[in-house]
Amino acid sequence: MPTHLQQGRKKRTDPAPTSVPAPQPLHPSLDITLQEITKRIGQSSDVVFRRFTNESLSSLSLAFIYIDGLVNADAVNQTVLQPLMEMVAPKSGAISAKDAFSLIKDQMLPVGGVKEGKTLESLLPMLFDGYTLILFEGLQVALAADTSGWEKRSINEPTSQGVIRGPKEGFTESLRTGTSMLRRRLKTSDLRIEEYKIGQRTQTGVALVYLEGIASEQVLAEIRRRLNAIETDSILESNYIEEFIQDGGLTPFPTIQNTERPDALAGGILEGQVGIIIDGTPFALLAPSTFFNFFQSSEDYYQRFDISSFLRLIRYGAFFVSMLLPALYIAVTTFHQEMLPTTLLISLAAQREGVPFPALAEALLMEVTFDVLREAGVRMPRTIGPAISIVGALVLGQAAVQAGLVSAAMVIVVSFTAISNFVIPSLAIANSIRLIRFVMMLIAATLGLFGIMSFLMVLLIHLAGLRSFGVPYLSPVAPMTPRYLKDIFIRVPLWSMTMRPKTNLGKETRRQGPDQKPQPQEEAQNNQQTRQPQEEDPA
């Protein structure tokens, strides 16, 4: 597995020296080495130092260092301390420290991973990863035994991307757990995992995962370049990586997907996307991503294609409702009353008769109120959060109508808009629509339908100009590629999607055999006999 380790750099605001000093080798004196380690990491209570001397190995003096809480205590005692304390010299007599080092490295440590280190710069990151360091008196080289075993959350159902039919397990905050869950689903030798360490202070593990021969080499090279260019103190969540590497930083639309589901990540990788798993967060990233990827759900492929197509069309409809409904209501009631049927116009006029605010003020008041309630429901304890958000919306809406602050029609419009926003499966693009909706309302209150249409044209031009790692954001619609529209607005049956969709940077590859459509046995035999002469014909 190729490993790319990015060394932490000084922040640009720090008065860093003009040249980075070369790493200093370990000192032969064990006391000096331990003093230097203590100087670097301080007198921390969780750092355990242990020295002992093995009389049977020419009084060889050793030291162990590990961090309590990051290691498995049983592994340290049984695979490191006990074997070395009980180790005896060969029958030939006392051996040198160098020979003892080779003996310990090759024979005495029953652990899976043992690494050498000749500088503190290479040893300390392994110490913080749960390794146990073994230092030797008189040698300028040390060993690091993999004894990691910190506490971690068990695998549970994803909280942000639930499905009715499909796998019920989601990623955890452990990087290795995430890669193992992906390996379980992609049991192929083509799966590649490249690991990085990003962040000067946090040294966060980041895994780049893709399928060799399916992912675009141009996209991979660009992602590697952007990951290696990150220069920061900390990476605490996947959004840190997302903001550092995404295209179009001044756009409200996300250009990188995030998912909590291993099956969704595996599905994207099988389509030619590249996955990024970050240690410390259950949300992985998928790139490149187009606008239409955010309307696709894992459940689309776990149920019949006609039901999936119907639900996907509902999502697109909810997208436009969430973005346009309040703005259209403001524009029509303020500037274009002649577009309404007479009965509806009279009903709306009667409702607004005692309302002291214009339609824009009504909409802003209700939208802000619903957003406050939604945030309050998220931040409150789980036992009362949903009740407060639901009861609060009902009570405040009813009270506002009775008090004459807003009309009943405005409450209906804002409520249906909020509900439509939750239909969109991707929270990232749903939040983008929340911001755009306020801009649309302001434009509708000043320019009416003309302003709405003008803003939609500007928005469409902006979307057409976006790129995600070189891939057009609106592909395969713009530029139009009809043969790749089978999984965009609707989902055709799986047996008809024989080829993976190709981007302008990727390559078209076959994912299944031809003629997978189920058919009666007699018809299948006739089709097979019809195909054989064609296959034998050289033309």
N, C-alpha and C positions, 0 to 999 in steps of 0.2 A: 504494500500500500504506500504510494508516494506521500511523503510528508513535507510540507512547506512550513517552516517556522519563521514567523516574522518577528524580529527582535523589536522590543519596545523602544520607542524614541522619545526624546524630550519634547515637551509641548513647545509650540512656536513662541509662546509668551515667556518661556523660561530663558534665562541668559545662558544658553547651551554653549559649550566650547566649540571652536571652529572645527575641531577634528575629534572623532570619537576614539578614546584610548583603547588600545588592544586589551582583551581579557588577560588577566594575570594568572599564571599557572598556580596550582596549589603549592603550599610550602611543605617541605619535607617534615617539618616539625608539626606534630599533631596539636600541641598546645597553641601554636601560632595560628593554625588553621581554624581551631575552635574559637579563638578570640576574634578572628576576622568574621566568622559567621555570626557570632553574638553581636558584633558591632553593626552588622548589616541588618539583622532581623530584630535586634533588641532583646530585652529580657521579657519575652512573652511567656505567659504561664502555660500556654498550650503546646509549646515547643519542648520536646523531651530530649535531653542529652543523656547518654549512657556510655560510660567507659569501662573497659575490663581488659585484663591481660590473660592470655592463654599460655600457661606454663609449658605445655607440651610442644608449642611451636616457637621455641627459642624466646619465650616470654614476649611473644608478639602482642603489641599494644594496639587496641582498636577502639573506635568510638562509633556509636549509633546515634542518629538524629532522625526523629520523625515528629509529625504534628498530630497530637491527640485530637480525634474527631474526624480526621481525614483518612485514617488508616483503620484496618481491621485488626483489633488488638490480638485476636487469636492467631492471625496470620503472622504478625510480627513475632509473637512468642514462639510459635511452632516452626516457622519456616526460616527465621533469621536468627533470633537469639539462641534458641536451644541447639540447633545444629552447630553453630560456631563455638559455643561454650563446651560442647561435648566432643569437638573435633580433636583428634590426636594426630601426632606426627607420624609419617611413614616409618617402617622398620629401619630404614637407613639412618635414622637419627634426626637431629634438628635440621630445619630447612630455613632458607632465607625468607625475608619478607616478600620479595618478588615471587618466589615459588609458592609461598602461602597465598598470595593474591590470586595466582592462576588456579590453585587448588580450590579456593573458595568460590571463585567465579564459575568454574567449570563443573564442580562436583558437589559442593556443600550447600547450595541454596536451592531448595525445591520450590521455586516460584516460577511463574510463566515468563516474566519479563525482568531481565537483568541488564542494566546499561552501565557503561563506563563514563566517567567525567573527569576532566583534567583541570577545569576552571570552576570557580564559584558561579560564574555567569551561566554555565550549563547545568550545574547541580541544583541551584536554588529553585528554578522553575519546576524541576521534578519533585523537589521536597513539597512544594505547594500543590502538586498534583496527587499527593498521597503516597509517594515513594519513601522508602526508608534508606537513608544514606549510610554507607559504611566507609569510614575513613581509617587509614592505616598509618602507623608511625613509620617514618622513613621513606614513604612513597609519595609521589606527586600525582597519584591517580586514585580515584575513589570509585565505589560501586553504588548503584542505586537499584534497589529491589522493589518491584511493584507489589505493594501491600495495600493499595487503596481499597477503601470500603466504608465510605461515609454514608450517613443516613440519607435516604431519598424517598420521594413520594411513590406510592404504588401506582400501577397503571389503572386509570379510571376512564369513564366515558367522557368524551369532550363536552365542555360546558357551552361553548360558543357555536358549535356546528353539529347539532344533533340531527339524527336521521331516524326514521321509523323502521326502515329495513336496511340493514348493512352492519358492518363491524361496529362494536360499541367501545373500542379502546382508542385512546388518544396518546399523544406524546407526553412525556414527563420532562422535568427540568434536567435530566441526565443526558448528556451527549451520547454516551455509549449505549444507553437504553434506546435512544432514537435510532441510531444506526443499526442496532440489532433488530428492531421492529421492521425496519426497511429491508434488511437482509431476509427476514422471514417471508416477505412478500415477493421479493425479486431474487429467486434462487438461480442466479445466472452468473457465469464468470465474467460477463461484460460489465457488471456493476463496478464502478470506480468510486472510491472515497478518498478525498485529499483533505488533510487536516492542516489548519492554520492556528497560530496563536496571535491574537490581536488585542491590543490594549497594553500600554506600558504598566499600568497599575494592576489591572485585573487579569491579564494574560488569559483571556477567554478563549476556549476552544471553539473553533468554527470548522464544520465539515462540509465540503463541497461534494455533492453526490450526483452522478450522472451515468448514463449507459454509453459505453464505448461503441461507436459506429452509428448511434442514433442522434445524440446531441451534436449540435453544430460546433465545429472546432473554432470558428470565428467568435461565437458567443462565449465559449469556454475561455478563450484567450482574453477576451475583454473583461469577463468576470474576475479572472485571476489577476489581471492588471489592476482593477479597481480595489480588490481586496488587499493586495500588496501595497497600495497607495494610501491606505487608511493610517492616519497618524493621530492617535488620540490616547487619553489616559485610561478610558474605561469603555467596555462593552457590557452592558447589563441586561439588554433585551434585544430581540431581533430587529426592532425598529431602529436601533443605532446603526446596524449594518445596512438596513433598507435605505435610510436617508443618506448614507455615505456613498452608496453605489447606484441609486436609482437615476433614471433619466428624467429630464423635465422637472427640476426642482421647484419651479414657480407655477406648477399646475396643481389644481385641487384633486386631480384624478390620480389614483395609484397606478404605478407601472410595474409593481412587483406584488404578487399574491402572497398572502400568509395563510397558513392552515395549521390546525391542531390535529388533523387526522392523518395517520400513516398511509391509509388507502388512497387519500387524495394526493399525497405527495408521490406515492408510487405510480398513480395514474398519470400525473403530470410528467414524471420522468419517462414513462413509456411513450408519451406523446412527443418526446424530444426536448422537454424542458430540463432545466438544471435546478436541483434542490440545494438549499443551504440550511443546515441544522446548526443551531447555536446553543452552546452549553448554558444552562441557567434559565431557559425559557421553554415552554411547551409549543411555541409557535415557530414553525419552519417557514422558509421562503421558497417561492418558485419563480423562476425567471427564464426566458423573457415571457411576459404576460401581455395579452391583448385585452381590449375593452370587453370582448365577449366572454373571456375566461371567467370574469367576475359574476356572470349570470349562470354559470354551470355549477351544479351541485353533485356530490358523489352519489346521491340517491338517484340521479337521472339514469344511471347505468345499472341500478339494482331493481328496477321495475319496468313494466312494459313501455315500449317506445312511444305509443300513442299518449299514455298518461304523462310520460316525461315531457313530451312536446307541448302538451296542453299547459302543464305547470310552468314550463319555461316561457311560453308566451304570456302567461299571467305575470311572471317576473318582469318582463319587458314593459308590460302595461303598467305595473306598479311603479316602475322606474319613472315613467313619464308623469304618472299621477302625482307621485311624491315631489317631482320637480316643478310641475306646472299648475296644479290645481289651485292653490291659493292665489297665484299670480293671475290666472285666468278669471277667477272670481272677482278680484279687485279690478281688473281691466274692464270686464263686462259691466259690472255694477257702477263703475265710475264714468266710463267713456262710451260704452257701446250698449246702452240699455235697449236699443231697438232690435238687438239680436235675440232678446228673450221673448218667449211667448207671453201674451198679455196676462194670462192667469198667473203665471210664475212671477212676472214683474210686479203685479199688484200684491202678491203674497210677500215678496221680498221687501217691497216698500212699506207694507204694514208692519213687518218685523223691525225694520230700521227706523220706524217713526219716532221712537223715544230714545234711540241710541245717540249719544252726544258726539261720538268720534267718527271720523271717516273710515272707510273700509280698510285702508292701509294700517291705521292705528289699531283697529280691531284685530287684524291678522297678526301684526307684530306682538300685541299683547298676548294673544292666545298661543302663538308659536313659542314665545319665550316661556310662558307658563308651563306648557307641555314639556319643553326641554328641561326646565327646572325639576319638574316632577319625575321625569325619566332619570335624571342624574341622582335625585334623592333616592329613588328606588334601588339604584345600583349601589350607592354608598351605605345605605342603611343595613342593619343586620338582616340576614336572609329570612328570618321568621316573620318580620314585619314589613320588609321592603316592598314585596308585591302588593300587599294589602294597602299600604300607604299610597303607592302610585295609582292603583285602580280607584280606590275610594276617593282619594284626593282629586283625581280628574273628574269623577262624576259629581262630587260635591261642588267643586269650584266652577265647573261648567254650568251646572244648574243654577247656582247662586249668581253667577255673572249674568245669565239670561234674565233671571227674575229681577235683578237690580237694574237692568237696562243698560249695562255697560257694553255688552256685545249682543249680536243677534243670534237666534238659534241656528240659522243657516251657516253662519261663520263657525260655530262650534262643530257642526257636522263636517264642514270642509276641512277644518284643521284636524279633527279626529281621524277622518278617513285618510288624510295625508300622512299622519303619524303611523297609522296601521300599515299603509302601503310601504312605508319606509322599512318596516320590519320584514317584509316579504323578500327583499333582496338578500340572497344568501351571503354575500360578502359585506362584512361590517365596514371595510375600508371605503368602498365606493358608496355605501349608504350614508356614511358620514360626510362624504364629499357632496352628496345631493343636499344634505342639510344646510351646508354653507351656500350652495348655489341658489337654493330656494329663497333665501333672504334677498339676494341680489335681484332675482327675478321679481320679487314683490315690489321692490323699490322702483325698478324699471317699469313695471306695469302701472304703478301709481302715477308715473310722470308721462309716459309715452303710450300707454295702452297696448293694444294688440300689435301695433307697429313696432313698439319697443321690444315686445316679447319675441316676435319673429326675427328682428334684427339681432337680438342677443343670441338666439338659437343658431343663426348663421355664423356668428363669431365663434360660438362654442363648437360648432361642427368643424370649422376651419382649424381651430385650435387642436381638436382631437385628431384631425387628419395629419397634422404636423408633428404629433408626438411619436416618439420611438421608445421601444423597450429593448435595450442592447442591440440597436440597429434594426429591430423588427417593427414595421409600421403598426401603430396602435390599433388601427381599424381593420387590419388584415384578418380574413381574406375578403372583406367587403370593399375596402379601399386600400390598395388596388384590388379590383374584383378578380376573384378566381372561382368561377362557378362550381368546379368539381370538389372544392373544399368547403362548401356550404352545408354539408350533410350533418354537421354537429354545431351549427351556429344558432339559428333561430328555432329550429326544431331538431329533434334527434331521430334520425332514420334508424331502422333496425340494425343491430350489431352485425348481422351477416352481410350487410351491404357496404359496411365501412372497411374495405379490404386494405386500404392504404392509409398511412399516417398523413395528416395534413402537413404540407411543406410550407415553410416560410421562405422569404427571399434569401435567408442566410443558411437555412437548413437543407436537408436532403430528403427526398421522398423514399420511404422504405415500406415494404409490405409487412403488415401485422398479422395477416391470416390468409388462408388459402382461398382460391376463387370458388364460386358456386357453393357457398355455405348455407344457402337458403334451404330450409327443410321442405321436403317434397315426398310424395308417395314413391314406393319402391319401383313400380313400373316406369314412372316418369323419370326417375333418377337413372335407371338402366338405359332408357332411350337417349337421354342427354349424354350419357357416357359413351354410347356407341356413336353418337353424332360428333362428339369432340375428337375421338381417336383419329379419324382420317385427317382432320385439320391439324392435329399435332404432328402427324407423320409427314405432312406435306411440307417440303423445304421452303416453299414460297411463303 
